[in-house]
Amino acid sequence: MERAKLKDLGFKTRNEALTFLKKLWLHGKAECPICGNDLEPLHKKAKKSDCNWQCKNCNNTYKTIHLLDEINEKLPY
C-alpha cells in the first residue's frame, strides 16, 4: 500500500481538502479522490487508530494526520 500525497489528490482549495478530512474523521461516507471507490478504515480492530483509511481499488492509504500537515504547509489560508 502506498500513502496518498496531497498533490496526487487534486484538491484545489484548502477548504475542499479539509472537508474531505472531516468526512473521514466523522466516519462519514467518503470516496477516494483518485478513483472514486468507497474508503474503508485501515484498522478495523477496536484498539487500533481509526484515523487512517484505505482504498482497496487503487491501493492507497490515507493517513489523515499526515495529510493535515501537508495542507497546513502547502495550501494557503
Residue pairs with C-beta under 8 A, 6 or more apart in sequence:
1 54
1 59
1 60
1 61
2 59
2 60
2 61
3 60
3 61
3 62
3 63
3 66
4 34
4 60
4 61
4 62
4 67
5 70
6 17
6 67
6 70
6 71
6 74
6 75
7 74
8 34
9 17
9 20
9 33
9 34
10 33
10 34
11 17
11 20
11 33
11 75
13 75
14 71
14 75
14 76
14 77
17 67
17 71
17 75
18 71
20 30
20 33
21 64
21 67
21 68
21 71
23 29
23 30
24 30
24 39
24 51
24 53
24 62
24 64
25 51
25 64
27 50
29 38
30 38
30 39
30 53
31 37
31 38
31 39
32 38
32 39
32 55
32 57
32 58
32 60
34 55
34 58
34 60
35 55
35 57
35 58
37 55
37 56
37 57
37 58
39 53
39 54
39 55
39 62
40 53
40 54
40 55
40 56
41 50
41 52
41 53
41 54
42 48
42 52
42 53
42 54
42 61
43 49
43 50
43 52
51 63
51 64
51 65
52 61
52 62
52 63
52 64
53 61
53 62
53 64
54 60
54 61
54 62
55 61
55 62
